[in-house]
């Protein structure tokens, strides 16, 4: 992988996240529904307090809004090949 490829912008940064299937799926979460994201082996859901959660075997993060959750999941997906993510505490 070249350095240029590693830093390529996500296509939905140009098209707008409102067109991203991931953002649409997160936006549609309500109540007890959850969404499993196999690429990062994590589940996202809205809890009983209206907070957005992302849980995996090693982490459980909570976000006050869907935009923050989406931004973090997008960063993880973008950095999945490189390893590491600044939005999740270790």
Secondary structure, DSSP 8 states (H G I E B T S, - for coil): --HHHHT---HHHHH-GGG-HHHHHHHT--TT-EEEETTTTEEEEE-TTS-EEEE-SS-EEEESSHHHHHHHHHHHHHHTTT---TTS--
